Amino acid sequence: MGGRLLQDEVKKKNNDQTVNDLMKKTFPLRKKDIVVSQALIADICERWPALCTESQVCEEFARITAISLRSTFYQKLDQHTPKLLRLFEKKVGVHRDRISSVGQAEGGMYLVV
């Protein structure tokens, strides 16, 4: 069980719950691969392709720590946003003469230098 079935399921569409269930069941095998065998990341991604997806990275983090990775990330981002904005404003101020315009692409802003 485990690896081969999980690899096949990852290739299918709209089966996140099945992949998640299989990832829960195969956790001890991954732990052995990662901790005991000290497998390389490329080998881990080849053997456990779901683990290299955003959703399963978050799920694996929760399995290990019992903490939501996304919630923690956004909470810390909110906490540090004022400092990041001040730093950005300071950097833009220093290089304002090199910035010719500000544009928008795909809902985000970018600077043209």
RAJOHU-V289353 format. One record per pair of residues at least 4 apart in sequence whose ideal C-beta (glycine too) atoms are under 6 Angstrom apart, sorted by the first residue. I is the first residue (numbers start at 0). J is the second residue. D is the distance in Angstrom with one decimal. If there is no record, write none. Layout:
I | J | D
I | J | D
//
This chain:
1 | 25 | 4.4
1 | 28 | 5.4
2 | 46 | 5.8
5 | 21 | 4.6
6 | 48 | 6.0
8 | 14 | 5.8
8 | 17 | 5.4
8 | 18 | 5.3
9 | 18 | 5.9
9 | 48 | 4.8
9 | 49 | 4.7
14 | 18 | 5.9
18 | 49 | 5.1
19 | 58 | 6.0
22 | 49 | 5.8
22 | 55 | 6.0
26 | 62 | 6.0
29 | 33 | 6.0
29 | 47 | 5.8
30 | 34 | 5.5
31 | 35 | 4.8
32 | 36 | 5.2
32 | 38 | 4.7
38 | 42 | 4.5
38 | 43 | 5.2
43 | 47 | 5.6
44 | 51 | 4.2
49 | 55 | 4.5
50 | 55 | 5.3
55 | 59 | 5.9
57 | 68 | 4.6
57 | 69 | 5.8
60 | 64 | 5.9
60 | 68 | 4.1
66 | 71 | 5.8
79 | 83 | 5.7
97 | 112 | 5.1
98 | 110 | 5.3
98 | 112 | 5.6
99 | 111 | 5.4
100 | 111 | 4.7
101 | 110 | 5.9
102 | 109 | 5.7
103 | 108 | 5.7
104 | 109 | 5.7
//
